[in-house]
Amino acid sequence: MILLSCGFASAQIIHDSILELQQVEILNINNKAVVPVQELKGEQLEALNSHSVADAVRFFAGVQIKDYGGVGGFKTIDVRGMGTQHVGVFYDGIQLGNAQNGIVDLGKFSLDDMEVISLYNGQKSNIFQAAKDYASASAIYLQTKTPIFKDKKRTNAVLRYKLGSIQLINPSTRIEQKISDQLSAVLSAEYIKSDGEYKFRYQRKNLDGSIAYDTIATRKDGEIEAKRLELGLFGKGNESNWNLKGYLYDSDRGIPAAIVRGRFDGRGQTLVDKNYFIQGKYEKHFRNFQSKINAKFAYDFTHYTDTVSTVKNENKYIQREVYVSWANLYSINHNWDVNLATDYQFNNLDADLRNFSFPTRHTNLIAFASTYRLARLSLQGSLLGTFVKESVEMNTSAPDKNVWTPTIIANIQPFSSQDFSIRAFYKRIFRMPTFNDLYYTNIGYSNLRPEYATQYNVGFTYSKSSNNFFKNFEIQADAYYNEVTDKIVASPTGSVFRFTMMNLNKVKINGLDIKIRSTFQFGEVKFFPMVNYGYLEALDYSNPNKSYYKNQIPYTPKHSGSFVLGVSYGTWNFNYSFIYVGERYNVHQDNIKINRLNPWFTNDLGMHKEFKISQNSVKVSFELNNILNQQYDVILNYPMPGRQFKLILSANL
């Protein structure tokens, strides 16, 4: 299925999907902040060292992974059913952009370099941030490792090699070098290759339950070959710090097609991505004042090819982005902080399409924010101004946009004990239509309105620690209501091969997230259980005259949940995970049996052992995914892999 980044070349609507959990030890939630944050860091990430960032964020409550096909996996996230474009993804404090389609592929970011992965609903507690940090309904923050040198070491090196049952080879390395007490450098590189082929069972039933079709075939067009290279400099001075990073990602992958009409052969669709960016940050601290400057330049090249289908297609796209931000925090007193941030961003898009518009976008943002803390009450408010101006070389440009959006957040501890806290927030936010939405030839519509989202959330956290059998226990629950208006969708224009972008949908979302986690110990054996449950009702309120009015939107399960158990004994670690995804519907039509997809679940096991060799350490890890070999479709006619394994060898030198 062709990606949106290919510019709707196959005129297909791409649906959401949810992937299975992998193993993890425990999830940390910081309930002392105004906005609670879910985090994976340190040893928690070490338990996931065989996976990408996309695999790790599955462990956050309220998150759905969206898979666009292929073992190399174009993967994005959707938080609380609001859509991928409402999730901001930040890499070392600077947002990863994609003005063409608003989608960020988390599958290409390795866990090898990650120090902390954080998820915020609403926005961060720390108001000392750029204006773009306020501009999303939710945000994922990827913080890479800062070099640390112990025992007078000047060089740290990590070597990893991963092998998988789907003909996977994946070597990687990370080298850290101390240049001086104030300056260090990092090099990180990774290579991944797989033919992406795996056996699957394809079965379809008639409405009366009888078998209509049942066969075993091999999945094609899932091959990938990708290279990643990162170079970084880290410096510090008198009450200041800075970093500079260069990033390169080069991939050539296949695009698996839907299995329809008994056709299992390859279709010959490929996608080449070349992504480059360089970014930097400088931060200076004074007595009651802090200032921070961020800057970035990004260049993205995409080449889509289809030489097998009846309608031949080949397109190339080039995106450029320039971004600069200045944030300033002033502490009025010990309890009261204010922040003023202003950003500028430039985007343009070139494509070899006939009658293409060649759009350019200038975005200015300004954010005012304040936080006030009393003994048991914390309040935070912000106001974001967004000013967008666009121009095109051909056709009609979108009108200018000038929008102000507020946020109000409160957190209270009703009792003297800090074990229990209650929180609530309101946020109004919007997303601009992407370049594809506005200008893609014969599909885009330049007069699209922005897509607005309104969020309400109320929740509580209770946590307790002790030195007894139970080391800690925590439960967190959040009820939320979201409303998305002027939702941007692809709508047929009279031909099944022709679509146009329109503001059609209105979606009302009610949900509940419950997270329970604990740590307990028998002798030298530690246990880390974690349970998540999510209820999500996302109903289409677009048109009362439609038969599917107030029906659940496609690929949104009402019920989902997971159980994860980590066990640690000395240098041995074991992990088990289970995920359940309830029934959902595959099309934007009536919620009837013929459109329903059955629930599915998977079980995964993992273990690793660490060995000490002189001053170095070697770790051997083994994983078995989908141990019951369940055959299932996350998206209809896109079969997922059955049982598979992975072996990982790593050395810290």
C-alpha positions in Angstrom: 0.0 0.0 0.0 1.5 3.3 -1.0 2.3 5.7 1.7 0.8 9.2 2.0 4.4 10.4 1.5 4.1 9.1 -2.0 1.4 11.7 -2.6 -1.7 9.5 -2.9 -0.3 7.9 -6.0 -2.6 4.9 -5.7 -5.6 6.9 -4.5 -6.0 4.7 -1.5 -7.0 5.8 2.0 -4.5 4.4 4.5 -6.0 3.0 7.7 -4.7 2.9 11.2 -3.4 -0.3 12.8 -2.1 -1.5 16.1 0.9 -3.8 16.7 1.8 -6.3 19.3 3.6 -5.5 22.5 7.2 -6.5 23.1 8.9 -7.1 26.4 9.8 -4.3 28.9 10.6 -4.2 32.5 8.5 -1.3 34.0 7.2 2.0 32.9 7.9 5.1 34.9 5.3 7.8 35.4 6.2 11.1 36.9 3.2 12.2 38.9 4.8 15.2 40.6 4.7 17.3 37.5 1.8 19.5 36.5 1.3 17.3 33.5 2.1 13.6 34.2 4.6 12.1 31.9 5.0 8.5 30.8 8.7 7.6 30.4 11.0 4.8 29.3 14.6 5.2 30.2 17.8 3.6 31.5 17.4 -0.1 32.1 13.8 0.0 30.8 15.1 0.8 27.4 18.0 -1.7 27.7 15.3 -4.4 27.9 14.1 -3.2 24.5 17.5 -2.8 22.8 16.5 -4.9 19.8 13.7 -2.5 18.8 13.2 0.8 17.2 11.5 3.8 18.9 8.2 2.8 17.3 8.4 -0.6 19.2 9.1 1.1 22.5 6.3 3.6 22.5 3.8 0.7 22.3 4.1 0.5 26.1 2.6 3.9 26.6 -1.1 3.9 27.5 -3.4 5.4 25.0 -1.0 4.9 22.1 -1.7 3.0 18.9 1.0 2.1 16.5 0.1 2.6 12.8 1.8 0.3 10.4 1.9 1.1 6.7 3.3 -2.2 5.5 6.6 -3.9 5.1 9.0 -5.6 7.5 11.1 -2.4 7.5 7.9 -0.9 8.7 6.8 2.6 8.0 5.4 3.2 11.6 3.8 6.2 13.2 1.7 6.7 16.3 -1.8 7.8 17.1 -2.6 9.0 20.6 -6.2 8.7 21.9 -7.7 8.3 18.4 -7.0 11.8 17.3 -4.9 11.0 14.3 -1.1 10.9 13.5 -0.9 14.5 12.5 -2.0 15.7 16.0 1.1 14.0 17.5 4.3 16.1 17.7 7.6 14.1 17.6 10.6 15.9 19.0 14.2 14.7 18.6 16.6 16.3 21.2 14.1 19.1 21.8 13.4 20.0 18.1 10.4 18.8 16.2 10.7 16.3 13.4 8.8 17.9 10.5 7.0 16.6 7.4 5.1 19.4 5.7 4.2 17.1 2.8 2.0 14.7 4.8 2.4 15.4 8.5 3.7 11.9 9.2 6.9 11.0 11.0 8.3 7.4 10.6 9.4 6.3 14.0 10.7 3.0 12.7 13.9 4.6 11.5 15.0 5.9 14.9 17.1 3.3 16.8 16.9 2.7 20.5 20.7 2.3 20.6 21.0 6.1 21.0 18.0 6.8 23.2 18.4 7.9 26.8 14.7 8.8 27.5 11.5 8.5 25.6 8.6 10.5 27.0 4.9 10.9 26.2 2.8 13.9 27.2 -0.9 14.4 26.6 -1.5 18.1 26.2 2.0 19.4 26.6 5.1 19.3 28.8 5.1 20.4 32.4 8.3 22.4 31.9 7.2 25.7 30.2 10.8 26.5 29.2 10.3 25.3 25.6 9.9 26.5 22.1 6.6 27.6 20.7 6.2 24.5 18.6 6.2 22.4 21.8 2.8 23.9 22.6 1.4 23.2 19.1 0.4 19.6 19.3 -2.4 17.7 21.0 0.2 15.2 22.4 3.9 14.9 22.0 6.6 12.2 22.0 10.1 13.4 23.1 13.2 11.4 22.0 16.2 12.4 24.1 19.5 10.8 22.9 22.3 9.8 25.2 24.8 12.4 26.4 28.3 10.9 26.6 29.4 10.0 30.2 33.0 8.9 30.8 33.9 7.0 33.9 37.2 6.1 35.6 39.2 8.4 33.4 38.0 6.7 30.2 38.2 8.8 27.1 36.4 6.4 24.7 33.2 4.4 25.0 32.2 1.9 22.3 29.1 -0.3 21.8 28.9 -3.0 19.1 25.6 -4.8 18.3 24.6 -7.5 15.8 21.0 -8.7 15.4 19.8 -11.7 13.4 16.1 -12.4 12.7 14.0 -15.2 11.3 12.7 -13.0 8.5 16.2 -13.0 6.9 17.2 -10.0 9.0 20.7 -8.7 9.6 21.1 -5.6 11.6 24.6 -4.5 12.8 25.1 -1.2 14.6 27.7 0.7 16.6 28.0 3.8 18.8 31.4 5.4 19.7 31.8 8.2 22.2 35.0 10.2 22.4 36.1 12.7 25.1 37.9 15.5 23.4 38.3 17.7 26.5 36.5 18.3 29.8 34.1 20.7 28.0 33.7 18.9 24.6 32.9 15.4 23.5 31.8 13.7 20.2 29.6 10.8 19.2 29.3 8.6 16.1 26.4 6.2 15.7 25.8 4.0 12.6 23.4 1.2 11.8 22.6 -1.0 8.8 19.5 -3.1 8.3 18.7 -5.6 5.5 15.8 -8.1 5.1 14.0 -9.7 2.2 10.8 -9.3 4.2 9.4 -12.6 3.2 7.3 -14.7 5.6 4.7 -17.4 5.4 1.1 -16.5 6.3 -2.3 -18.2 6.3 -5.0 -16.5 4.3 -8.5 -17.5 5.3 -11.8 -15.9 4.6 -15.3 -17.0 5.8 -18.8 -16.6 4.4 -21.4 -14.7 6.4 -22.8 -18.1 7.6 -19.3 -19.0 9.0 -18.3 -21.5 6.4 -14.9 -21.4 4.9 -14.7 -19.5 1.6 -11.0 -19.5 1.1 -8.1 -21.1 2.9 -4.4 -21.2 1.8 -0.8 -20.6 2.8 1.3 -18.2 0.9 4.5 -16.1 1.1 4.3 -12.3 1.7 6.1 -10.4 -1.0 7.4 -6.8 -1.5 8.5 -6.4 2.1 12.2 -6.1 1.5 14.3 -3.3 3.1 17.9 -2.1 3.0 18.6 1.0 5.1 21.6 2.9 6.5 21.6 5.4 9.4 24.5 7.6 10.4 24.6 10.2 13.2 27.4 12.6 14.3 27.1 14.7 17.4 29.1 17.3 19.4 28.3 18.1 23.0 29.8 21.1 24.7 29.4 23.0 28.0 30.6 26.3 29.4 30.0 28.7 32.2 26.3 28.1 33.1 25.7 27.1 29.5 25.6 24.0 27.3 25.2 23.3 23.6 25.0 20.5 21.1 25.2 20.0 17.4 24.0 17.0 15.5 24.0 15.7 11.9 21.6 12.9 10.9 21.5 10.7 7.7 19.0 8.0 6.8 19.0 6.3 3.5 16.5 3.4 2.8 15.2 1.4 -0.2 12.2 -0.6 0.7 9.3 -2.5 -0.9 5.7 -1.6 -0.4 3.5 -4.7 0.2 0.2 -4.6 -1.6 -3.2 -5.8 -0.3 -4.1 -9.4 -0.7 -7.2 -9.3 -2.9 -8.7 -11.6 -5.4 -6.3 -14.4 -4.5 -3.3 -12.4 -5.7 -0.2 -13.1 -3.6 2.6 -12.2 -6.0 4.8 -9.1 -5.7 3.6 -5.9 -7.3 7.0 -4.2 -7.8 6.3 -1.0 -5.8 9.3 0.5 -4.1 10.1 3.6 -2.0 13.5 5.3 -1.7 13.9 7.7 1.2 16.9 10.0 1.8 16.6 12.1 4.9 19.2 14.5 6.1 19.2 17.1 8.9 21.5 19.2 10.9 20.3 20.8 14.1 21.8 22.6 17.1 20.9 24.0 20.5 22.4 26.6 22.8 21.2 27.2 26.4 22.4 29.9 28.9 21.4 30.2 32.5 21.5 33.4 34.6 20.2 34.0 38.2 16.5 34.3 37.5 16.6 34.0 33.7 17.2 31.3 31.1 17.5 31.6 27.4 17.6 28.9 24.7 18.1 29.0 20.9 17.3 26.1 18.6 18.0 25.9 14.9 17.6 23.2 12.2 17.9 22.6 8.5 16.4 19.4 6.9 16.4 18.0 3.4 14.2 15.0 2.4 14.1 13.1 -0.9 11.4 10.5 -1.7 11.3 8.4 -4.9 8.2 6.2 -5.5 8.3 3.6 -8.3 5.6 1.2 -9.5 6.7 -0.7 -12.7 4.4 -3.7 -12.5 0.8 -2.4 -12.0 -1.4 -1.7 -15.0 -1.0 2.0 -14.4 2.7 2.7 -14.3 3.8 5.4 -11.8 7.1 7.0 -10.8 7.3 10.2 -8.8 10.0 12.2 -7.0 9.6 14.6 -4.1 12.0 17.0 -2.4 11.2 18.8 0.9 13.3 21.5 2.6 12.8 22.9 6.1 14.5 25.8 7.9 13.7 26.3 11.6 14.8 28.7 14.3 13.4 29.2 17.8 14.2 31.5 20.8 12.7 30.7 24.2 13.1 32.8 27.4 12.1 31.9 30.9 12.0 34.4 33.8 11.4 33.3 37.5 9.4 36.0 39.2 9.8 34.2 42.5 10.2 30.7 43.8 6.7 29.7 42.9 6.0 31.7 39.7 7.7 31.3 36.3 6.8 32.9 32.9 8.0 32.0 29.4 8.0 33.8 26.1 9.0 31.9 23.0 8.9 32.7 19.3 9.6 30.4 16.3 10.0 30.7 12.6 9.8 27.9 10.1 10.2 27.7 6.3 9.0 24.7 4.2 8.8 24.1 0.5 8.0 21.0 -1.7 9.1 20.1 -5.2 7.7 17.3 -7.2 7.8 16.0 -10.8 4.0 15.9 -11.1 2.2 17.5 -13.9 0.6 20.9 -13.0 2.2 20.8 -9.6 1.9 23.9 -7.4 5.4 24.0 -5.9 4.2 25.4 -2.5 6.2 27.4 0.0 5.0 27.9 3.6 6.2 30.5 6.2 5.1 29.8 9.7 5.6 32.2 12.7 4.6 31.1 16.2 4.6 32.9 19.5 3.8 31.4 22.9 3.1 33.0 26.3 3.2 30.5 29.2 3.1 30.7 33.0 3.2 28.2 35.8 2.3 28.9 39.5 2.9 26.5 42.4 1.3 26.5 45.8 1.8 24.0 48.6 -0.5 21.4 47.0 -1.7 23.1 43.9 0.0 23.7 40.6 -1.4 25.7 37.8 -0.2 26.2 34.2 -1.6 28.2 31.3 -0.4 29.1 27.8 -1.6 30.9 24.8 -0.2 30.0 21.3 -0.4 32.3 18.3 0.1 30.7 14.9 0.5 32.8 11.7 0.9 31.0 8.4 1.5 32.5 4.9 1.7 30.4 1.8 2.7 30.9 -1.9 2.7 28.7 -5.0 4.4 28.9 -8.4 1.2 27.6 -10.1 -2.5 27.4 -9.3 -4.1 28.9 -6.2 -2.4 29.1 -2.8 -4.2 28.5 0.5 -5.3 31.6 2.4 -3.3 33.0 5.3 -4.0 31.6 8.7 -3.9 33.5 12.0 -5.0 31.5 15.0 -4.8 31.8 18.8 -5.2 28.6 20.9 -5.2 28.3 24.8 -4.3 25.6 27.3 -5.2 25.4 31.0 -3.7 22.7 33.3 -4.2 22.0 37.1 -2.7 19.4 39.5 -3.7 19.2 43.1 -2.7 16.9 46.1 -5.8 16.9 48.2 -4.1 15.3 51.2 -0.9 16.0 53.1 0.6 12.8 51.7 2.1 13.0 48.2 0.8 9.5 47.3 -2.4 10.8 45.7 -2.9 13.6 43.2 -5.7 14.7 40.9 -5.2 16.5 37.6 -7.2 18.1 34.8 -6.5 20.0 31.6 -8.3 21.7 28.8 -6.5 22.4 25.5 -7.6 23.8 22.1 -5.3 23.1 19.2 -5.4 22.8 15.5 -3.3 21.4 12.7 -2.6 23.0 9.3 -3.5 21.0 6.2 -0.4 19.3 4.7 1.0 20.1 1.3 -0.6 16.9 0.0 -3.9 17.9 1.4 -3.7 21.3 -0.3 -1.8 20.9 -3.5 -1.4 17.3 -4.7 -2.4 17.3 -8.3 -6.1 16.5 -8.9 -6.5 15.6 -5.2 -5.5 18.6 -3.1 -7.9 21.4 -2.3 -6.3 24.8 -1.5 -9.3 26.1 0.5 -9.2 23.5 3.1 -9.8 24.7 6.7 -7.5 23.7 9.5 -8.5 20.7 11.6 -9.4 21.7 15.1 -9.2 19.6 18.2 -10.5 20.3 21.7 -9.3 18.1 24.6 -10.7 17.6 28.1 -8.9 15.3 30.6 -9.4 14.5 34.3 -7.5 11.8 36.2 -5.6 10.7 39.3 -2.5 8.9 40.3 -1.9 6.9 43.5 1.5 5.5 44.2 3.1 3.9 47.3 6.6 2.8 48.0 7.9 0.6 50.8 10.9 -1.6 51.9 8.7 -4.7 52.3 7.8 -7.4 49.8 6.1 -4.8 47.6 8.7 -2.2 46.7 6.2 0.0 45.0 2.7 0.1 43.6 1.0 2.6 41.3 -2.3 3.1 39.6 -3.1 5.9 37.2 -6.5 6.5 35.6 -7.5 9.2 33.1 -10.9 9.9 31.5 -10.9 12.1 28.5 -13.2 13.7 25.9 -11.9 14.9 22.6 -13.7 16.6 19.7 -12.2 17.0 16.3 -13.9 19.3 13.9 -13.3 20.1 10.2 -11.5 16.8 10.0 -9.6 16.5 6.8 -10.5 13.3 4.7 -10.1 12.0 1.2 -13.5 11.8 -0.4 -14.5 10.2 -3.7 -15.4 12.5 -6.6 -17.5 10.1 -8.7 -14.8 7.7 -9.7 -13.2 5.0 -7.5 -9.8 6.2 -8.8 -10.3 9.9 -8.1 -10.4 11.5 -4.7 -10.3 15.1 -3.4 -9.5 16.4 0.0 -12.4 17.9 2.0 -13.4 19.2 5.5 -16.1 16.6 6.1 -15.8 14.8 9.4 -16.6 15.6 12.9 -15.5 13.0 15.5 -16.4 12.9 19.2 -14.1 10.7 21.3 -14.7 9.4 24.8 -12.0 7.3 26.4 -10.5 5.8 29.6 -6.9 4.8 30.2 -6.0 2.7 33.3 -2.4 1.8 34.1 -1.3 -0.4 37.0 2.3 -1.3 37.8 4.3 -2.7 40.6 7.6 -4.0 41.8 8.1 -6.8 44.3 10.9 -9.1 45.3 11.4 -12.7 46.5 15.0 -12.9 47.8 17.2 -12.0 44.8 14.5 -12.3 42.2 12.7 -9.1 41.3 9.3 -8.9 39.4 8.0 -6.0 37.4 4.4 -6.5 36.4 2.4 -3.9 34.4 -1.2 -3.9 33.2 -2.8 -1.4 30.8 -6.4 -1.1 29.7 -7.9 1.3 27.2 -11.4 2.1 26.3 -11.9 4.3 23.2 -15.2 5.3 21.7 -14.6 7.4 18.6 -17.9 8.2 16.8 -18.6 9.9 13.5 -20.9 12.9 13.9 -20.4 14.2 10.4 -23.8 13.8 8.7 -27.0 12.8 10.5 -28.4 11.7 7.1 -25.8 8.9 6.7 -26.5 5.4 7.9 -23.2 5.3 9.8 -23.9 8.4 11.8 -22.7 7.9 15.4 -20.8 4.7 14.3 -17.3 3.9 15.4 -14.7 5.2 13.0 -12.5 2.6 11.1 -9.7 0.7 12.8 -10.5 2.0 16.2 -11.0 -0.8 18.8 -13.2 0.1 21.7 -11.3 -2.3 24.0 -7.6 -3.0 24.1 -5.1 -4.0 26.8 -1.8 -5.5 27.7 0.1 -7.3 30.4 3.8 -7.2 30.7 6.0 -9.1 33.3 9.7 -8.6 33.7 11.8 -10.8 35.9 15.3 -10.1 37.0 17.8 -12.4 38.7 21.4 -11.3 38.9 22.6 -11.0 35.3 19.6 -12.8 33.9 16.5 -11.0 32.7 13.2 -12.5 31.4 10.3 -10.7 29.8 6.8 -11.8 28.8 4.2 -9.6 27.1 0.6 -10.1 26.0 -1.6 -7.7 24.0 -5.3 -7.8 23.1 -7.0 -5.7 20.5 -10.8 -5.9 20.3 -13.0 -5.9 17.3 -13.0 -2.9 14.9 -14.4 -2.0 11.5 -12.4 -1.7 8.3 -14.3 0.9 6.3 -16.0 4.2 6.9 -19.5 2.7 6.6 -22.0 0.9 8.8 -20.8 -1.0 11.8 -22.2 -4.3 10.5 -20.9 -7.8 10.5 -19.5 -7.8 7.0 -17.3 -4.8 7.9 -16.1 -6.1 11.2 -12.6 -7.4 11.9 -12.2 -10.0 14.7 -10.2 -9.3 17.9 -6.6 -10.6 18.0 -4.0 -11.1 20.6 -0.3 -12.1 20.6 2.2 -13.4 23.2 5.9 -12.6 23.2 8.9 -13.9 25.2 12.4 -12.5 25.7 15.5 -13.2 27.8 19.0 -11.9 28.0 22.2 -12.7 29.9 25.1 -10.4 30.6 28.7 -11.6 30.9 31.6 -9.6 32.3 34.9 -10.0 30.5 37.7 -8.0 32.1 36.4 -4.4 32.2 34.0 -5.0 29.3 30.5 -6.6 29.2 28.8 -8.8 26.6 25.1 -9.4 26.5 23.2 -12.2 24.6 19.5 -11.7 24.0 16.9 -14.0 22.5 13.3 -13.1 21.6 10.3 -15.2 20.4 7.4 -13.1 19.1 3.9 -14.3 18.5 4.7 -17.6 20.1 1.3 -19.1 19.4 1.8 -18.3 15.7 -1.5 -16.5 15.5 -2.6 -15.6 11.9 -4.2 -12.2 11.8 -4.7 -8.9 9.9 -4.2 -5.6 11.7 -5.4 -4.0 8.5 -7.8 -6.1 6.3 -5.9 -8.0 3.6 -2.5 -7.0 5.1 -1.4 -10.2 6.9 1.0 -9.9 9.8 4.0 -12.3 10.5 3.4 -15.4 12.5 6.0 -16.9 14.9 9.4 -15.3 14.6 12.6 -15.0 16.6 15.5 -12.6 17.0 19.0 -13.1 18.4 21.1 -10.1 19.6 24.7 -9.9 20.5 26.1 -6.7 22.1 29.4 -5.7 23.6 30.2 -2.6 25.7 33.9 -1.8 25.4 
